[in-house]
Amino acid sequence: MSGNPITLFSPFRVGSLELANRVVMAPMTRCFSPGGVSGEGMAGYYRRRAEGGAGLIITEGTHVPHWGAANDPDCPDFHGEAALAGWSRIRDDVHAAGSRIIPQLWHVGLLVKAELENLYEEKGELGPHHVGPSGFVGGMDQPLIRARPDMTLAEIEAVINAFGGAAMTAFRMGFDGIEIHGAHGYLIDQFFWADTNHRTDDFGGSVRERVRFCEEIVRECRRRTAPDFPIFLRISQWKGQDYTARLVRNPKELESFLGPLVDAGVDLFDCSQRRFWEPEFDGSDLNLAGWVKRISGKATMTVGSVGLDRELIESLYGQASAPVSLERLLDRLGREDFDLVGVGRALLVDPNWTDKIRRGAVEELRPYTVEALASLS
């Protein structure tokens, strides 16, 4: 344990990144950037959360400079003169408000939108610009089917280079680090997940081989930035197309998964769960962030329904396993299960959530409603 008690409002440092508190605005896709360019509305959206006290802003997913990275023209790019000018303004506004900011770097792989709407009816292939480790899409209420050939080694190398280029851009622009999106069934996670990675070369097979693609991305991002430039990696067991999916089944497999990523240069793991309070493996109440920290020795962030009341959680996910409270979250933070706390929908609906929690003004918190998704309040 550290000499000082760990609280939500104690400082934190990883690499060159110094935070005033442990509250992080979790990345949330908003799709308010027409043509991939974030304008004045997005700048105000992020600035208000910084002014409200969040120690760190992780942006919504931003497309790396690769032709297959995007699945929505209204999601932001992290390349091109106009898009980067928008991000420069957002960076300056967040810094002026006293917070730090890192972009989340994203490639959707085969999780595309318009093409998938007709895929299962037509059984045709996705366009040639969509890539995935073994060409498999589907899950949840759709069967996994082969929609495209395996990525070639040249395509793999191109994506690794795209992530490295985006990391270098963030470094040169004065962002405070980067987060690589390796969760929720997108491209990197398609390599991680055995159901969508059937490769027999160096990028498929055991847990260790399925990690290699992300390992090479992290190494390239580190090579093109600096030794102390923070690299976060978002991971999850669940996928957007399969909530019951599991990358690893026990701590031993998790160790095989994490080791190469730590060696490659990951500084902090952003561990996404649908419900932060749920234990990851039998025999311990540690959640995913707790297990990852214990095994890897690296800092972690927990995220998953933080700040939402029990009634809302039950309406979104079904019956909660136990009463949910901020006290439970703070107890786990205090015993150093994890280091940072990612807040998503609660911050989306209430930009001043952090300051209200700091002041103990719980009665002032705005309740989350799905209508909040329709605007940039």
HUVENHU-V395050 format. One record per backbone hydrogen bond with DSSP energy under -0.5 kcal/mol. NH is the residue of the N-H (numbers start at 1). CO is the residue of the C=O. E is the energy in kcal/mol with one decimal. If there is no record, write none. Layout:
# HUVENHU-V395050
[[NH	CO	E] [NH	CO	E]]
This chain:
# HUVENHU-V395050
[[7	5	-0.6] [10	7	-1.5] [12	19	-1.9] [14	17	-2.2] [16	228	-2.5] [17	14	-2.2] [18	16	-0.6] [19	12	-3.4] [22	8	-2.6] [24	341	-2.6] [25	56	-3.0] [26	24	-0.8] [26	343	-2.0] [33	74	-2.8] [35	73	-0.6] [36	33	-2.3] [36	73	-1.1] [37	34	-1.4] [38	36	-0.5] [39	37	-0.5] [43	39	-2.0] [44	40	-2.4] [45	41	-2.0] [46	42	-2.2] [47	43	-2.4] [48	44	-2.5] [49	45	-1.1] [50	46	-1.9] [51	47	-3.0] [52	48	-1.6] [53	50	-1.7] [54	49	-1.8] [55	23	-1.2] [56	23	-1.5] [57	100	-2.5] [58	25	-2.0] [58	56	-0.5] [59	57	-0.6] [59	102	-2.2] [62	104	-2.7] [63	76	-2.4] [64	106	-1.8] [65	162	-0.5] [66	64	-2.5] [69	66	-2.0] [75	72	-1.7] [77	36	-2.6] [78	63	-2.3] [84	80	-2.5] [85	81	-1.9] [86	82	-1.8] [87	83	-1.9] [88	84	-2.0] [89	85	-1.7] [90	86	-2.0] [91	87	-2.8] [92	88	-2.3] [93	89	-2.6] [94	90	-2.5] [95	91	-2.5] [96	92	-2.4] [97	93	-1.3] [98	95	-1.7] [99	94	-2.1] [100	55	-1.4] [102	57	-2.3] [103	177	-0.7] [104	60	-0.7] [105	103	-0.6] [105	179	-3.6] [106	62	-2.6] [108	69	-2.0] [111	108	-2.0] [112	110	-1.8] [117	113	-1.4] [118	114	-0.7] [118	115	-0.8] [119	115	-0.7] [120	116	-0.7] [122	118	-2.6] [123	119	-3.1] [126	147	-1.6] [130	127	-1.8] [134	196	-0.8] [136	196	-0.5] [137	145	-2.3] [139	142	-2.3] [142	139	-2.7] [145	137	-2.8] [147	135	-4.0] [147	145	-0.7] [148	135	-0.9] [151	132	-1.1] [151	133	-0.6] [156	152	-2.3] [157	153	-2.4] [158	154	-2.0] [159	155	-1.9] [160	156	-2.3] [161	157	-2.3] [162	158	-1.8] [163	159	-2.3] [164	160	-2.2] [165	161	-2.5] [166	162	-2.2] [167	163	-2.5] [168	164	-2.3] [169	165	-2.1] [170	166	-2.4] [171	167	-2.4] [172	168	-2.6] [173	169	-2.0] [174	170	-0.5] [174	171	-1.0] [175	170	-2.3] [176	101	-2.4] [178	230	-1.9] [179	103	-2.5] [180	232	-2.5] [181	105	-2.7] [181	179	-0.5] [182	180	-1.0] [182	234	-1.4] [184	238	-0.7] [186	183	-1.6] [187	107	-1.6] [190	186	-2.3] [191	187	-1.3] [191	188	-0.5] [192	188	-1.8] [193	189	-2.3] [196	193	-1.0] [197	193	-1.1] [198	196	-0.6] [204	201	-1.5] [210	206	-2.3] [211	207	-1.2] [212	209	-1.0] [215	211	-2.5] [216	212	-2.6] [217	213	-1.7] [218	214	-2.8] [219	215	-2.3] [220	216	-2.1] [221	217	-2.5] [222	218	-2.6] [223	219	-2.6] [224	220	-1.7] [225	222	-1.4] [229	226	-1.5] [230	228	-0.6] [232	178	-3.0] [232	230	-0.5] [233	268	-2.0] [234	180	-2.6] [235	270	-2.6] [237	272	-0.6] [239	242	-2.4] [240	184	-1.4] [242	239	-1.2] [245	242	-1.3] [254	250	-2.0] [255	251	-2.2] [256	252	-1.8] [257	253	-2.0] [258	254	-2.6] [259	255	-2.2] [260	256	-0.6] [261	257	-0.6] [262	258	-2.4] [263	259	-2.4] [264	260	-1.8] [265	261	-1.0] [265	262	-0.7] [266	261	-2.1] [267	231	-2.7] [268	231	-1.4] [269	299	-2.1] [270	233	-2.5] [270	268	-0.6] [271	269	-0.8] [271	301	-2.6] [272	235	-2.7] [272	270	-0.9] [273	271	-0.5] [273	303	-2.4] [276	304	-2.7] [278	275	-1.7] [280	286	-2.6] [281	286	-0.5] [284	281	-1.0] [291	287	-2.4] [292	288	-2.6] [293	289	-2.2] [294	290	-2.2] [295	291	-2.5] [296	292	-2.7] [297	293	-2.1] [299	267	-0.9] [301	269	-2.4] [302	340	-2.2] [303	271	-1.1] [304	342	-0.6] [308	305	-1.4] [313	309	-2.3] [314	310	-2.7] [315	311	-1.8] [316	312	-2.2] [317	313	-3.0] [318	314	-2.0] [329	325	-1.3] [330	326	-2.6] [331	327	-2.4] [332	328	-1.7] [333	329	-2.2] [334	330	-2.8] [335	331	-1.6] [336	333	-1.5] [337	332	-2.5] [339	300	-2.4] [340	300	-1.7] [341	22	-2.7] [342	302	-3.4] [342	340	-0.5] [343	24	-3.1] [344	342	-0.5] [346	306	-0.5] [347	344	-0.8] [348	344	-2.0] [349	345	-2.1] [350	346	-1.1] [353	350	-2.0] [355	52	-1.6] [356	352	-2.4] [357	353	-2.3] [358	354	-2.4] [359	355	-2.1] [360	356	-0.6] [360	357	-0.8] [361	356	-2.5] [362	360	-1.4] [364	361	-1.7] [365	362	-1.5] [372	369	-1.9] [373	370	-1.7] [374	371	-1.6] [375	372	-1.2]]
